[in-house]
Amino acid sequence: MNFTELNISTSLVNALNDLGFTQTTTIQERAYPAVMSGRDIVGIAQTGTGKTIAYMLPCLRLWKFTKEKNPQILVVVPTRELVVQVVEHVEQLTKYMNVRVVGVYGGVNMIRQTPLIVAGVDVLVATPGRLLDFVLNGSLKLKSIKRFVIDEVDEMLNLGFRPQLIRIIDLLPTKRQNLMFSATISEELKDLVHDFFIEPLEIEASPT
């Protein structure tokens, strides 16, 4: 499918064209209408299938400009490398939009990252531990989150992040959309979905 068939804004189409992307991958084609419907989503997709764009495109399409400084979209990933990667994708996609994206992760002094959050952010990408650091010290408020994405969930659970994930979920507004992406479905992941997601729609993509 061509991206122009997805009812995305001109600014997003132009950004995709700049990246040389015209055709969707399977997960992008399936995720877009699913996320746009507002339902909770569980996406099964390997790394390399284009899933970051699969969830970011509809999230950015649904994003609305506000003068508020608190993030509307929260993406939680297991590693620093993934934070950097997702931030880069968002920056590329929002080239023609007025969206502020910030990435935070551990292993770096918080003092360096705090001004970025305090200045205002629309899309926040974070590792679980560092996200909680900022919430607990009061420099970050999660009350405006409309879309909560957990990417590479299987890896996150393997690394023992389940307690932090549950803590983050407890801090989020009850009225929100949950999106979860994983390469595999484990029993632990099923439990997490069962406990926190509302009638999730499952979408799957074979590697392309």
Secondary structure, DSSP 8 states (H G I E B T S, - for coil): -BGGGG---HHHHHHHHHHT--B--HHHHHHHHHHHTT--EEEE--TTS-HHHHHHHHHHHH----S--S-SEEEE-SSHHHHHHHHHHHHHHTTTS---EEEE-SSS-HHHHHHHHHT--SEEEE-HHHHHHHHHTTS---TT--EEEE-SHHHHHHTT-HHHHHHHHHHS-SS-EEEEEESS--HHHHHHHHHH-SS-EEEE----
